[in-house]
Amino acid sequence: MSFDGLRLMLVGPLPPPAGGMANQTRQLADKLALEGAKVELVQTNAPYRPAWLGGMPGVRAIARLLPYLAALWRAAARNDVMHVMANSGWSWHLFAAPAIWIGWLRACPVIVNYRGGEAEPFLMKHASVVRLSMAKAALLVVPSGFLQGVFGRFGMTATILPNAVDVERFSSTPPRPCGTAPHLVVTRNLEAIYDNETAIRALDLFRRQFTGARLTLAGEGPEKPRLEALALELGLREAIVFAGRLDRDHVVALYGCADVMINPSRVDNTPNSVLEALACGVPVVSTDVGGVPFLVEDGRTALLVPPGDPQAMCDALIRLFTTDGLIHRLHEAGLAHVAQFSWPAVRRRLADTYSTVLPATDRRPDKR
């Protein structure tokens, strides 16, 4: 299927702030536009107008929702297909579900692209409501076998559509010797579900053998004051850099001077940060939660450890830097693995996805 001339309505968040779903929405819009598609973005996190409404809880939800619904209604009438980036919680109820119903009412087929590691607890409470909306969607796609299994357990069939990694931007550099001062990086927000505390405690243990080891935390979030206090308590304040939220180019630069990427998350689906690290040739030590074991293989493309276990994470780091050839093997296997998430590979899957709901010969030129 050619994307040339396809009128695509893409619904989702955009940076800022940067994040997995926002970055994927932006990247998908840019890539499809280059392929000739006419992409119309309907942003779920559009700025408040006027801006002072953003400081008024309750009121601000209505102030964002009403223009959003109006934009959905107008855009659905002039596009061939609607691609909705969906997540759990209030994001589903306020943004995804209304998009599905408006697409159905306007005869615009809707592809729901669901992502997020908290799908199972969300569906345990709201599966009946989600199924009601999904009955009006043309197709459900998810980025991993993990989420495919979750939805299957709740009676909903999902097709896998992998995340795309910008391998032109996130490109590899050769592994470098680090001696006793490995540079560890975490590129997750400072939120409880990402458990940066475990990374800090693992660093404390790791420095008993690798005395110069240091850690960069690239992200923002409510956990920052507590994590800074923990670093001070453990005597690690000089060994840890709180870099704040970085844009993609600065993340690439960070990976360029990193010896290992740590993903300490307690909840996860298909973390782009892991794929981006692999694309940069950086070894990954991650927890084995959620969809991570579907994304990488322990001992071949990454090292996996249980969540919330600083000692296990420390042991994996020591194994990484003391086992002859392990860094090189992970480097090579990671690069080979991430090729399936490059745009050419994902483009083929995306073309098949759109063809499923809208044959390439049907561009409905009568729609205005």
C-alpha positions as CSV (number, residue, x, y, z in Angstrom):
1,M,0.0,0.0,0.0
2,S,1.2,3.5,-0.9
3,F,0.6,6.2,1.7
4,D,0.6,8.9,-1.0
5,G,-2.6,10.9,-0.8
6,L,-3.9,9.0,2.3
7,R,-5.8,11.4,4.5
8,L,-4.8,10.4,8.0
9,M,-6.2,11.7,11.2
10,L,-3.6,11.1,14.0
11,V,-4.9,11.6,17.5
12,G,-2.4,11.7,20.4
13,P,-0.2,13.8,22.6
14,L,2.8,15.8,21.3
15,P,6.0,17.0,23.0
16,P,6.5,18.9,25.2
17,P,6.8,17.2,27.5
18,A,8.8,14.5,25.7
19,G,7.6,10.9,26.5
20,G,7.2,7.6,24.8
21,M,3.7,8.1,23.4
22,A,4.2,11.8,22.5
23,N,7.5,11.0,20.7
24,Q,5.9,8.2,18.8
25,T,3.0,10.4,17.8
26,R,5.4,13.1,16.5
27,Q,7.6,10.6,14.7
28,L,4.7,8.8,13.1
29,A,3.3,12.1,11.8
30,D,6.6,13.2,10.4
31,K,7.4,9.8,8.8
32,L,4.0,9.5,7.1
33,A,4.1,13.0,5.9
34,L,7.4,12.3,4.1
35,E,5.7,9.2,2.6
36,G,3.1,11.5,1.0
37,A,0.2,11.1,3.5
38,K,-1.8,14.2,4.4
39,V,-1.6,14.0,8.1
40,E,-4.0,16.0,10.3
41,L,-3.0,16.0,14.0
42,V,-5.6,16.2,16.7
43,Q,-3.6,16.9,19.9
44,T,-4.8,15.4,23.2
45,N,-2.5,17.7,25.3
46,A,-3.0,20.9,23.4
47,P,-2.1,24.1,25.3
48,Y,-4.9,25.7,27.4
49,R,-6.4,28.8,25.8
50,P,-6.3,31.1,27.6
51,A,-3.2,29.8,29.4
52,W,-4.4,30.7,32.9
53,L,-7.0,27.9,32.7
54,G,-4.2,25.4,33.2
55,G,-4.1,26.4,36.9
56,M,-7.7,25.6,37.6
57,P,-8.3,21.9,38.3
58,G,-11.7,20.7,37.1
59,V,-12.2,23.7,34.9
60,R,-9.1,23.0,32.9
61,A,-10.3,19.5,32.0
62,I,-13.5,20.9,30.4
63,A,-11.4,23.7,28.8
64,R,-9.3,21.2,27.0
65,L,-12.0,18.6,26.3
66,L,-14.5,20.8,24.5
67,P,-12.1,22.1,21.8
68,Y,-10.8,18.5,21.5
69,L,-14.2,17.1,20.8
70,A,-14.9,19.8,18.3
71,A,-11.6,19.1,16.5
72,L,-12.3,15.4,16.4
73,W,-15.8,16.0,14.9
74,R,-14.5,18.2,12.2
75,A,-11.4,16.2,11.3
76,A,-13.3,12.8,11.2
77,A,-15.4,14.2,8.3
78,R,-12.5,14.9,6.0
79,N,-10.1,12.0,6.6
80,D,-9.9,8.4,5.4
81,V,-8.8,6.8,8.6
82,M,-8.3,7.8,12.2
83,H,-5.2,6.5,14.2
84,V,-5.7,6.9,17.9
85,M,-2.8,6.7,20.3
86,A,-4.4,5.3,23.5
87,N,-3.5,4.7,27.1
88,S,-5.0,3.6,30.4
89,G,-6.9,5.6,33.1
90,W,-8.5,8.9,32.5
91,S,-6.6,9.2,29.2
92,W,-8.8,6.4,27.8
93,H,-12.1,7.9,29.1
94,L,-11.4,11.5,28.1
95,F,-9.5,11.1,24.8
96,A,-9.5,7.6,23.3
97,A,-13.1,6.6,23.8
98,P,-14.6,9.8,22.5
99,A,-12.4,9.6,19.4
100,I,-13.6,6.0,18.7
101,W,-17.3,7.0,19.0
102,I,-16.9,10.1,16.9
103,G,-15.0,8.1,14.2
104,W,-17.9,5.6,14.2
105,L,-20.5,8.3,13.9
106,R,-18.7,10.0,11.1
107,A,-18.0,6.7,9.2
108,C,-14.2,7.2,9.6
109,P,-12.6,3.8,10.5
110,V,-10.6,4.0,13.8
111,I,-7.4,2.1,14.6
112,V,-6.8,2.1,18.3
113,N,-3.0,2.0,19.0
114,Y,-3.0,1.1,22.7
115,R,0.2,1.3,24.8
116,G,1.1,1.4,28.4
117,G,2.2,-1.1,31.0
118,E,-0.8,-0.7,33.3
119,A,-3.3,-2.1,30.9
120,E,-4.1,-5.2,33.0
121,P,-5.1,-3.4,36.2
122,F,-7.1,-0.9,34.1
123,L,-9.0,-3.5,32.2
124,M,-9.7,-5.5,35.4
125,K,-11.8,-2.5,36.5
126,H,-13.0,-1.2,33.1
127,A,-13.0,-4.0,30.6
128,S,-16.7,-3.9,30.0
129,V,-16.6,-0.1,29.2
130,V,-13.5,-0.6,27.0
131,R,-15.1,-3.4,25.1
132,L,-18.2,-1.3,24.4
133,S,-16.1,1.4,22.7
134,M,-13.8,-1.1,21.0
135,A,-16.9,-2.7,19.3
136,K,-17.0,0.6,17.3
137,A,-13.4,0.6,16.4
138,A,-12.1,-1.0,13.2
139,L,-8.9,-2.5,14.7
140,L,-6.9,-2.7,17.9
141,V,-3.1,-2.6,17.6
142,V,-0.5,-2.9,20.4
143,P,3.3,-2.7,20.3
144,S,4.0,-6.0,22.0
145,G,3.0,-9.6,22.5
146,F,2.7,-8.7,26.2
147,L,-0.2,-6.3,25.6
148,Q,-1.7,-8.7,22.9
149,G,-1.9,-11.3,25.7
150,V,-3.4,-8.9,28.2
151,F,-6.2,-7.8,25.8
152,G,-6.8,-11.4,24.8
153,R,-7.5,-12.3,28.4
154,F,-10.3,-9.7,28.4
155,G,-11.8,-11.0,25.2
156,M,-10.3,-8.4,22.8
157,T,-8.2,-9.4,19.8
158,A,-5.2,-7.2,19.1
159,T,-2.6,-7.1,16.3
160,I,1.0,-6.3,16.9
161,L,2.4,-3.0,15.4
162,P,5.9,-2.4,16.8
163,N,7.1,1.0,17.9
164,A,9.4,2.7,15.4
165,V,12.9,3.7,16.4
166,D,14.7,6.5,14.6
167,V,17.8,4.6,13.9
168,E,19.2,7.5,11.9
169,R,19.2,9.7,15.0
170,F,19.9,6.9,17.5
171,S,23.0,5.4,15.8
172,S,25.7,3.2,17.2
173,T,29.2,3.9,18.4
174,P,31.7,1.2,19.3
175,P,31.9,0.0,22.9
176,R,34.7,1.8,24.8
177,P,36.9,0.8,27.8
178,C,35.7,2.3,31.0
179,G,38.1,0.9,33.6
180,T,36.8,1.4,37.2
181,A,34.6,4.3,36.2
182,P,31.6,3.1,34.2
183,H,29.0,5.7,33.3
184,L,25.5,4.4,34.1
185,V,22.4,6.2,32.7
186,V,18.7,6.0,33.3
187,T,16.4,7.8,30.8
188,R,13.1,7.4,32.5
189,N,11.1,10.1,34.3
190,L,11.4,10.4,38.1
191,E,8.2,8.7,39.0
192,A,7.5,5.9,41.4
193,I,6.7,3.3,38.7
194,Y,10.1,3.8,37.2
195,D,11.8,3.1,40.5
196,N,14.9,5.2,40.1
197,E,15.6,4.5,43.8
198,T,16.7,1.0,42.9
199,A,19.2,2.4,40.3
200,I,20.7,4.7,43.0
201,R,21.0,1.9,45.5
202,A,22.5,-0.4,42.9
203,L,25.1,2.3,42.2
204,D,25.9,2.4,45.9
205,L,26.6,-1.4,45.9
206,F,28.4,-1.3,42.5
207,R,30.9,1.4,43.6
208,R,32.3,-1.0,46.2
209,Q,34.0,-2.8,43.3
210,F,33.9,0.0,40.6
211,T,34.9,2.9,42.8
212,G,34.6,5.6,40.1
213,A,31.2,4.6,38.8
214,R,28.7,7.4,38.2
215,L,25.1,7.7,37.3
216,T,23.1,10.2,35.2
217,L,19.3,10.3,35.7
218,A,17.7,12.0,32.6
219,G,14.1,12.8,33.5
220,E,11.9,15.0,35.6
221,G,9.1,14.1,38.0
222,P,7.7,14.2,41.6
223,E,10.3,11.8,43.0
224,K,13.2,14.1,42.4
225,P,13.4,15.7,45.9
226,R,13.3,12.2,47.5
227,L,15.9,10.8,45.2
228,E,18.2,13.7,45.7
229,A,17.9,13.2,49.5
230,L,18.6,9.5,49.1
231,A,21.7,10.3,47.0
232,L,22.9,12.6,49.8
233,E,22.2,10.1,52.5
234,L,24.2,7.4,50.7
235,G,27.1,9.8,50.0
236,L,26.5,9.7,46.3
237,R,25.6,13.2,45.6
238,E,28.9,13.8,43.6
239,A,28.5,10.6,41.7
240,I,24.9,11.3,40.4
241,V,23.8,13.9,37.9
242,F,20.2,14.9,37.8
243,A,20.1,16.0,34.2
244,G,16.4,16.8,33.9
245,R,14.3,16.1,30.9
246,L,16.3,15.9,27.7
247,D,15.2,16.2,24.1
248,R,16.0,13.4,21.7
249,D,19.3,15.0,20.5
250,H,20.6,15.4,24.0
251,V,19.6,11.8,24.8
252,V,21.6,10.6,21.8
253,A,24.5,12.6,23.2
254,L,24.1,11.1,26.6
255,Y,24.1,7.5,25.2
256,G,27.2,8.5,23.3
257,C,29.1,8.8,26.6
258,A,27.3,6.0,28.4
259,D,28.7,2.5,29.2
260,V,25.3,1.0,30.2
261,M,21.7,2.0,30.2
262,I,19.6,0.9,33.3
263,N,15.9,0.5,33.1
264,P,14.7,-0.1,36.7
265,S,11.0,0.2,36.0
266,R,8.4,-1.6,38.1
267,V,5.7,-1.3,35.3
268,D,6.5,-1.4,31.6
269,N,5.3,-2.3,28.2
270,T,7.6,-1.6,25.3
271,P,10.0,1.1,26.6
272,N,11.4,3.1,23.7
273,S,14.3,4.1,25.9
274,V,15.5,0.4,25.8
275,L,15.2,0.3,22.0
276,E,17.0,3.6,21.6
277,A,19.8,2.5,23.8
278,L,20.2,-0.7,21.8
279,A,20.2,1.3,18.6
280,C,23.1,3.4,20.0
281,G,25.0,0.2,20.9
282,V,24.7,0.7,24.6
283,P,24.2,-2.4,26.7
284,V,21.0,-2.6,28.7
285,V,20.3,-3.9,32.2
286,S,16.6,-3.9,32.8
287,T,14.0,-5.3,35.1
288,D,12.0,-8.2,33.7
289,V,8.6,-6.6,34.2
290,G,5.6,-6.5,31.8
291,G,6.5,-6.5,28.2
292,V,10.3,-6.2,28.6
293,P,10.9,-9.9,28.3
294,F,8.9,-9.8,25.0
295,L,11.2,-7.0,23.8
296,V,14.7,-8.3,24.8
297,E,16.1,-11.7,25.6
298,D,18.1,-12.1,28.9
299,G,21.7,-12.8,28.2
300,R,21.5,-12.2,24.5
301,T,20.2,-8.7,23.8
302,A,20.1,-7.4,27.4
303,L,20.5,-8.5,31.0
304,L,17.3,-8.8,33.0
305,V,16.8,-8.7,36.7
306,P,13.8,-8.8,39.1
307,P,12.2,-5.4,40.0
308,G,13.0,-3.6,43.2
309,D,16.2,-5.6,43.8
310,P,19.3,-3.3,43.9
311,Q,21.6,-6.3,44.7
312,A,20.4,-8.2,41.6
313,M,20.9,-5.1,39.5
314,C,24.4,-4.6,40.9
315,D,25.3,-8.2,40.3
316,A,24.2,-7.9,36.6
317,L,26.3,-4.7,36.3
318,I,29.4,-6.5,37.7
319,R,28.7,-9.5,35.4
320,L,28.6,-7.1,32.4
321,F,31.9,-5.5,33.2
322,T,33.8,-8.6,34.3
323,T,32.7,-11.2,31.8
324,D,35.0,-11.3,28.8
325,G,33.3,-10.4,25.6
326,L,29.9,-9.9,27.1
327,I,29.6,-6.2,26.3
328,H,30.6,-6.9,22.7
329,R,28.1,-9.7,22.3
330,L,25.3,-7.6,23.7
331,H,26.4,-4.7,21.5
332,E,26.2,-6.8,18.3
333,A,23.0,-8.7,19.2
334,G,21.3,-5.5,20.3
335,L,22.0,-3.7,17.0
336,A,20.8,-6.7,15.0
337,H,17.6,-7.0,17.1
338,V,16.7,-3.3,16.9
339,A,16.7,-3.4,13.1
340,Q,13.1,-4.8,13.2
341,F,12.0,-1.5,14.8
342,S,13.5,0.7,12.1
343,W,11.1,2.8,10.0
344,P,11.3,0.6,6.8
345,A,10.4,-2.5,8.9
346,V,7.6,-0.7,10.8
347,R,6.4,1.0,7.6
348,R,5.5,-2.4,6.1
349,R,3.5,-3.4,9.1
350,L,1.8,0.0,9.2
351,A,0.8,-0.3,5.5
352,D,-0.7,-3.7,6.2
353,T,-2.6,-2.3,9.2
354,Y,-4.1,0.5,7.2
355,S,-4.9,-1.8,4.3
356,T,-6.9,-4.0,6.8
357,V,-9.4,-1.2,7.5
358,L,-9.2,0.8,4.3
359,P,-8.2,-0.8,1.0
360,A,-5.5,1.1,-0.9
361,T,-7.9,1.7,-3.8
362,D,-10.4,3.4,-1.5
363,R,-9.5,7.0,-0.8
364,R,-13.1,8.2,-0.7
365,P,-12.4,11.4,-2.7
366,D,-16.1,12.4,-2.1
367,K,-15.3,13.1,1.6
368,R,-14.8,16.7,2.4
